[in-house]
Amino acid sequence: MERQKPLPSSEVIVSVQDLTIKYGDSVVLNNLSADFNRSEVKVVLGKSGCGKTTLLKAIVGLLKADAGTIRLFGEELGDPDSLRTSQILRKTGVLFQNGALLGSLTVEDNIALPLTMHTTLPSKLIKEMVHYKLSQVDLHHAAALYPEELSGGMKKRAALARALALDPPLLFCDEPSAGLDPVTSAGLDDLLLKLRDGLGITIIVVTHEIFSIEKIADKILFLNKGNILFDGKLSEAQKMDSGPVADFFKRNELTISQQQIEKPDFTLEYTK
């Protein structure tokens, strides 16, 4: 199926300007500036330790910058404990790498948690909204299950439903495909694109999975040692013939080719 094009927009939803973050004497992000536009999927990638997750944590208010500014929806993030910062961040959803579901709660109760904490909606309406969110991620049958009863892919979808509970226009995903088999990973990618195309959600993804990057990315932000080496369309990055960006894609292409040589029936194995 041909991929749908993102909604056209140049509206900046997230703006990072001159951001510097240090861990002790080590500079993790060095005077970094980048914009993220409405209704696009932008993937942040690079080698381990390049600052991908640090950037994500800073944008969602989990890390305080040593210098620079971060604006969400045109407003600068201030004190992480302030009421206004909390109100701004409430317009975002986060899909954590391990799902971060609470094991003592059912799937239904996990998804209801943001609604219970941040709204005064009656319990009956919250229940209806939770089941609607579950239907959005094709998990309506799992409401009464506990996280330990879910497969890896189901946990990710349940966590995604929770991230969408408050209908955020901005979604962050930290390694969404980590630990998933190829078919489940592809299904999650399809779901993210469905949200982008159907609801106009802006999605910022941290990942190193080449299959996912090539499928979902409108643009990429490539980091290297805390600096930006490339910020633009995926198609333009793939045309580069030298440097770390080109090496990243070529190395992954070689890995994929080697896997196909070693397992020539790979596709058949996962399409039975």
C-alpha positions in Angstrom: 0.0 0.0 0.0 1.3 3.4 -0.9 2.0 5.5 2.1 -0.2 8.6 2.7 1.4 11.9 2.7 1.5 14.0 5.9 -0.8 17.0 6.2 0.9 20.0 4.8 2.0 22.5 7.4 4.9 24.7 8.4 3.6 25.4 11.9 6.3 24.8 14.4 5.0 22.7 17.4 8.4 22.2 19.1 11.3 24.6 18.9 14.6 23.9 20.5 17.1 26.8 20.5 20.8 26.7 21.5 20.2 23.8 23.9 23.2 22.7 25.9 23.0 19.8 28.5 25.9 18.5 30.5 26.3 15.5 32.7 29.0 16.7 35.1 31.8 17.9 32.8 30.6 15.9 29.8 28.7 17.9 27.2 25.9 15.7 25.9 24.0 18.3 23.8 26.1 21.1 22.4 24.2 24.3 21.5 21.6 22.4 19.6 18.8 24.0 17.6 15.9 22.2 15.8 12.3 22.6 14.9 9.5 20.0 14.7 6.5 20.9 12.6 2.8 20.0 12.9 1.6 16.7 11.6 5.0 15.3 10.7 6.9 12.3 12.0 10.5 13.3 12.7 12.9 10.6 13.8 15.9 11.4 16.0 18.7 9.0 15.3 22.5 8.5 15.6 24.9 6.2 17.3 24.5 5.2 21.0 25.5 8.0 23.3 24.9 10.8 20.7 22.3 12.5 22.8 19.0 11.2 21.3 17.3 10.2 24.6 18.7 13.2 26.4 17.1 15.5 23.8 13.8 13.7 24.2 13.9 13.9 28.0 14.7 17.6 27.8 11.7 18.3 25.6 9.3 16.5 27.8 10.6 18.3 30.9 12.5 15.4 32.6 15.9 17.2 32.2 16.8 20.8 32.9 18.9 22.5 30.3 22.2 24.1 31.2 21.6 26.7 28.5 19.1 27.4 25.7 15.3 27.3 25.4 12.6 24.8 24.5 9.2 26.0 23.3 6.1 23.8 22.9 3.1 25.2 21.1 4.8 28.6 21.1 5.3 28.7 24.9 8.7 28.4 26.6 9.0 25.6 29.1 10.0 27.1 32.5 10.3 25.6 35.9 9.4 21.9 35.6 7.4 22.2 38.8 5.3 25.2 37.7 1.6 25.0 37.0 2.0 26.5 33.5 4.7 24.0 32.5 2.5 21.2 33.8 -0.4 22.5 31.7 1.8 22.7 28.5 3.2 19.2 29.0 -0.4 17.8 29.5 -0.8 18.4 25.8 1.8 15.8 25.1 1.9 12.0 25.3 4.9 9.8 25.8 5.4 6.2 24.7 8.3 4.9 26.9 10.7 2.3 25.6 9.5 -0.4 28.0 5.9 0.7 28.0 6.1 1.6 31.7 2.7 0.1 32.5 1.8 -0.3 36.2 1.8 -4.0 36.9 -0.7 -3.8 39.7 -3.4 -2.2 37.4 -5.4 -3.7 34.5 -4.9 -2.4 31.0 -8.2 -0.4 31.4 -7.0 1.2 34.7 -3.6 2.0 33.3 -5.2 3.9 30.4 -7.7 5.6 32.8 -4.9 6.9 35.0 -4.2 10.2 33.1 -7.9 10.9 32.8 -8.4 10.3 36.5 -5.5 12.4 37.5 -6.0 15.4 35.2 -9.8 15.6 34.6 -12.9 15.7 36.7 -14.9 13.5 34.2 -17.4 11.0 35.7 -16.1 7.4 35.9 -18.7 6.2 33.4 -17.4 8.6 30.7 -13.8 7.8 31.5 -14.6 4.1 31.0 -16.1 4.9 27.6 -13.1 7.0 26.6 -10.7 4.2 27.7 -12.5 1.7 25.5 -12.4 4.1 22.6 -8.6 4.5 23.0 -8.3 0.7 23.2 -10.2 0.4 19.9 -7.8 2.9 18.3 -4.9 0.6 19.0 -6.8 -2.6 18.2 -6.7 -3.8 21.8 -10.4 -3.6 22.9 -10.3 -7.2 24.0 -7.6 -6.7 26.6 -9.2 -4.2 28.9 -9.4 -6.6 31.9 -5.9 -8.1 31.5 -2.8 -7.2 33.5 0.5 -6.2 31.9 2.1 -9.5 32.7 -0.5 -11.2 30.6 0.3 -9.2 27.5 2.8 -9.9 24.7 5.5 -7.3 23.9 3.5 -5.8 21.1 0.3 -5.6 23.2 2.2 -3.8 26.0 3.4 -1.2 23.5 -0.1 -0.7 22.1 -1.6 -0.4 25.6 1.1 2.1 26.5 0.3 4.0 23.3 -3.4 4.1 24.3 -2.4 5.5 27.6 -0.2 8.1 25.9 -3.2 9.2 23.8 -5.7 9.2 26.7 -5.8 13.1 26.9 -5.9 13.5 23.1 -2.5 15.1 22.9 -1.5 16.9 19.6 2.1 15.9 20.2 3.4 12.4 20.8 6.9 11.2 21.8 8.1 7.7 21.2 11.3 6.3 22.7 12.5 3.2 20.8 8.9 2.0 20.0 10.1 -1.1 18.1 12.7 -2.2 20.7 12.3 -5.9 21.5 9.5 -6.5 19.0 9.5 -9.0 16.2 9.4 -7.7 12.6 5.7 -8.2 12.1 4.7 -6.6 15.4 7.1 -3.7 14.8 5.6 -3.1 11.3 2.1 -3.1 12.8 3.1 -0.5 15.4 4.7 1.6 12.6 1.4 1.4 10.7 -0.5 2.5 13.8 1.7 5.6 14.2 1.2 6.6 10.6 -2.5 6.1 11.0 -2.5 8.5 14.0 -0.4 11.0 12.0 -2.6 10.9 8.9 -6.0 10.6 10.6 -5.6 12.9 13.6 -2.8 15.2 12.4 -0.6 14.3 15.5 3.0 15.5 15.5 5.2 12.5 16.4 8.8 12.7 17.5 10.5 9.2 17.5 13.9 8.1 18.9 15.0 4.9 17.2 17.8 3.2 15.4 15.7 0.6 13.6 16.3 1.2 9.9 13.0 -0.5 8.8 11.0 1.8 11.0 12.9 4.9 10.0 12.4 4.2 6.3 8.7 3.5 6.8 7.6 6.3 9.1 10.0 9.2 8.9 9.0 12.4 7.1 12.2 14.0 8.3 15.2 12.9 10.4 17.4 14.7 12.9 20.8 13.0 12.9 22.9 13.6 16.0 26.6 12.9 16.5 28.4 13.6 19.8 25.8 16.1 20.8 25.8 18.0 17.5 23.4 18.0 14.6 24.9 16.5 11.4 21.7 16.5 9.4 18.2 17.9 9.8 15.9 17.4 6.8 14.0 15.0 4.6 14.8 11.3 4.9 15.1 11.0 1.1 17.9 13.7 1.1 19.8 11.9 3.9 19.7 8.6 2.0 21.4 10.3 -1.0 24.5 11.3 1.0 27.5 9.3 -0.1 30.0 10.1 2.7 30.1 10.9 6.4 28.4 9.5 9.5 24.9 9.8 8.0 25.8 7.9 4.9 27.6 5.3 7.0 24.6 4.8 9.2 22.3 3.9 6.3 24.9 1.9 4.4 25.9 -0.1 7.5 22.2 -0.9 8.1 21.7 -1.9 4.5 24.7 -4.3 4.7 23.3 -5.8 7.9 19.9 -6.3 6.3 21.5 -7.9 3.2 23.6 -10.2 5.4 20.5 -11.3 7.3 18.7 -12.1 4.1 21.6 -14.2 2.8 21.8 -16.1 6.1 18.0 -16.6 6.2 16.7 -16.6 2.7 13.2 -17.6 3.8 12.9 -14.7 6.3 9.9 -13.2 4.6 8.0 -16.5 4.4 8.8 -17.2 8.0 6.9 -14.1 9.1 4.1 -14.1 6.6 2.6 -17.6 7.3 
